[in-house]
Structure formats: C-alpha cells, structure tokens
C-alpha cells in the first residue's frame, strides 16, 4: 500500500475514533480491512480507498473505523479494580451518598459488555445493602455492532472461561448450546449507548465512577489529553477514574492524579478524599 493510501486510512481512523496507526501496524490494516473491501466488491484496500476518495460513502467509513477497533474484553479483568470497587468504593458510596441513595457508573469503550456486566454482578451480590438505592451503570462504545452483541448478553464458552468465577457463571448465566446467556436481571442493570470518546460526554451526566480501561493505549498524546480532560469534566468531585494498568494521567492532564489505593485509579487533583480513599 502506497503512502498516499496509508495516510488516508490513518487520518480517517484518527478523525473518527482517535485510533493512532503507525507504519509498523500496516499489517493490521491489511488483515482487518481486506475483508471489508471484499465485502463491498473491491479486490484490494487500495481500490476501496480510491473509490472513497472519489465519492464519500459514510456507511463504509463507519465500517472501516469499526473494523479497526480492538474489542478485547474479559470478565473481572485484572481483578484488582473490581476488588477495590467492592471493598473500598462501594462502602464509601453507601456512606457519602446516603442522602441521595444514588450511584452512577460509566464504562467507556465497553466492547462486548464483560466489564459492565461484571460490575452489575458485583452490585447484585451486595443487593442486601442496596435496597432503595438507584445504582446506574451506563456502558458505551463507538461500535454499533459490538454494542448489539453486548445488549444480547450471549457469550461463548471461551469468553465465560476468561475471568468469570464458576459460581457466578452458574448463578447468573443459562447455557444455550455452546453459548451462555446472562440473566435478564443482570442484563437490565446495564444501559448500553453508542458514544464516541472524541465527543463531549457532558450529555451523559455526572458519574461517581468511570471505567476507561485499556483504551488510551490506542490514542496519540493529543487525543489522550483531550479524552482525559473530557472525562475529568463528568467525574464527581470525589469520584474516581479507572484506567488500564499500563495507562496514566501523568504528563497528560492536571485535572486527575493517582490515588494510592490502587494502580490505575485516579481522582481530581487537590480534591478531598475520593471514593477510593478513606476520609
């Protein structure tokens, strides 16, 4: 693929999803976009790009952007963030939000739903303490196709074997052939919405906890700064942000600073003790 066509794909992806693709990742373009090109009747990716440069096709552009996104997701990924949520954050919420009896959680770039469903299962386990509370989980992703999968709540044997405790599988899933379907109670605890992290999130409202894990690694520095500043604008004053273990806010934004409670957890700079800290 010539530089002219690579540059077109690179700029399209950065503009649509924030994804940064360097020359050493051209193999990803080949493996993920050739099936898209063939589906639309083009012999090569170059032929597809040539056609797009002549005449814009919004549906095809969306399909290209979705095909290039990585949708890796596991139940209870890395374990520690979920233990922190259950053992520290949730008790702090019950104490600090007892007047409003409301908690809002945002799972950004939720992929096929394992992360928000993991949180929903944790909250279900604590149902005896949450009577009368409004616990809202909002899960968003840029990909409409992956959101459709998440809403369906149907997972393969391979997917449920990755991080999901056996007792939760038995309790919250029903087997359907080679697949497992999550219970309606857990599925209905999550609200899925299409959302692009490059756009203003304030329309989603304010959140006590935001999970945006293993997403920033795919962005360039400029996009990371923009996304982090936007996330900071919707996190409650004592709220917390979870990033992936290899991600950080340091050097990217002055709004958010690490919490000592756990790796990959951040709070507003100079704020009172966050929900991830004891007062």
N, C-alpha and C positions, 0 to 999 in steps of 0.2 A: 504494500500500500504506500503510495507516494505521500510526501509530507503535506501536500495540499488537502488530501482526503483525511489524513490523520488529524490535521488541525481542525477540520470541520467537525469531526466526531468529538474531539477533545473539547472544543468550545461549546458544542451543543450540550454535552454532559455537564460541564461546569455551570452553564446557564440554567439548565433545567433541574438538576438535582444536587449541584455542588460537588459532584464527584470529580476528583483530580486524577487524570490518567496520564502517566508519563510514558516516554517511548519504550521503556523496558516492560511495559504492560500491554504492548500491542497484541500479544498472544491472547489476552482476554477479549479484546475487540474481535479477533478472528473467531474464537470459539463461541462467543455469546451472540455475535451479530450476524454471522453467516446463516444460521437457521432463520433469523428474522428476514434477511434478504431473500432467501429461497422461498419462504412462505409467501412473500409478496411478488414473486415471479422474477427476481433478479438473480443472475448467475453468480455475481460477486458483490462484496460490500462496496467496492468502488462504483459499480453500476448503480447501486442503491443511492449512494451519496450524490452521484451525478444527477440522478433523477430529482432528488430533493433540492439540489441547488437550482434546478430549472423551475421546479414547481413545488411549493411547500405542501407537505402532507402532515397535518397535525397528528392524526391518529398514528401514523408511522413514527413520528418523532417521539411520541409518548411511549410507544412500544420499544423503541431503541433505548430510551432512558430507563425503562423498567427492566429490560433485559440485562443491562449493565450493572444494576444494583446487586449487592451481595445480600442474601437473605438468610444468613446463618443465624440460627436461634436454638436455644436449649431451655428446657425447664430448669429453674433454680440455678441458672448459670453462675458459676464461681462460688456458689453457696453463701459466702460471707456477706454480701449485700442483703440477702434475704434474712439472714440471722440478725443483722443489725436492725433491719426494719422491724422484725418481730420483737426483739428483746429490748431495744432502746427506743426506737422512734414511736412505735405504736403505744407503749405506756406513756410517753411524753405527750402524745396527741390526746390520749384519754384524760390527761391531767389539764393540759393547756386549752383544749377545745371543748371543755365540758359545758360551757355556756351555749355554744352553737351546735354542739354534737354533730359536727360535720368535718369530713376529711376528703381532700381531693388529691388524686394521684394521676400523673401523666406519664405514660410510657411512650416516648417518642421513638419513631422508627421501630415499631413493634414487630415487624416482619409477620410471621405466621401465627403469632399470638402466645407463644410459650411464656414470655415474661409477664404480661398482664394476667394470664391465667394462673401463673404461679402465685402472684400476689393475691388474686381472688381466692385461691385455695387456702392461703395463709389466713386471710381475713375470715374465711368460713370456719377455720379451726378455732378462731377466737370469738365466735358468734355469741357465746355466753356473756362476753364482756361488752358486746357492741349492740345490745338491744336498744332500739330507739335512735341509733346513730345512722346518719346518711354517709356511707362510705362509697365514694365515686371513683371509678377507675376509667380514665379516658386513654385509649390506645390509638395512636395514629401512625400512618405510613404513607409514603408517596405513591406506592404501587397499589392500584385498584385490584389487580389480580391476586396479590398476596393478601390483601385485606379480605377478599372474598373467601380465601382459604381459612383465614383466622376466624372469621364470623361463623363458618361452618363447624369449627371445633372438631375436625376429624384428623387424627394423626396416625402415622404408620407405626408399626412395631418398632422400627429403628428409632423413630422420634421419641416414643414414650420410654425407651430404654436409656435415653440420654438425660440423666439428671433427675428424673422423676422417681421419688421413693415408691416402692411397691405398694405400701399401704395407701398412698394417695391415688395410685392407679386403680386399685380395687375399689376405693371409696367413691371416686369422682368420675370414673370412666366406665363405659359399657362397650364390650367387644362387638364389632361388626365385621365378620370375616377376618381379613388380615389387618383391619384397622381398629382404632379405639376412638369412640366419640365421647367428648366431655359432657358432663351433665348439664341440663338446662339451667340449673341454679347457678353454676359457676359461669356458664356462657353469658347469662343475662346480667351478671355482675360487671361486665365489661362493655363499654360503649366504644365501638370502633368508628374512626373517621379518617377520611383521606386528608392528608395535610403535608405540605412541603416545608421543610425546615428553613428554606431560604425566604419564606414569607413571614409576615408579622404574626406572632402567636397570641397577641393580646385578646383576640376574639374568642379564644378558648377559655379565658378566665384566669383566675389566680389559683396556684397549686401549692399544697403543703410539701409535696414530694414530687420530684421529677426524675425519671429514669431516662437517660440518653446515653446508653452504654454501647461502646464499640461502634460508634458512628463517626465521631470526629476524625478517626484514623484515615478515613477515605477523603477528607477535605484538605485543601491547601490552607496556609496560615490565614489568609484574608477571610476565607469562608468560616474557619474555626472561630475567629474573633467575632464575626457577625452573628453566628449562631449562639455563641456563649452569651453575648450581650443581650440578645433577644430572650434567651432562657432566663437570664437574671431578672428581666423585667416582669416575669409572670410567677416568680417564686415568692412565696410569703416571706415577710421579714425574718422569721425564724425557721423558714423552710430549708430543705436540703436538695442538692443535686447529686445524683449518682452518675459517674462516668465509668468507662471501662478501666481496668487496672493499668493499661498502658497509656491512658489519656490523662491530661492535666489542664488546669486553667492557668497555671503559672506562665507568665510572659505573654498571655493572650488577652486577659481581661483583668481589670482592677476590681470588678464587681464581686467576684467569687473567690473564696480562699479555702484551702484544705481544712477539713475537720480532722482532728487527731483520732477520732473514734474509729476510723477505718480507711483503708486505702481506696481511693476513688470516690470519696464523699466530700462535698463542698457546701459552703454556706456563704451568705452575704458577708463581705468584708466589713469588719467592725461592728457586726450585728451582736445583739445579745445572744446568749447560748441558743444554739439551734436545736431542732428536734432530735438531732443525733447526739446531743450532749446533755448531761445532767445539769440543772440550774445551779 
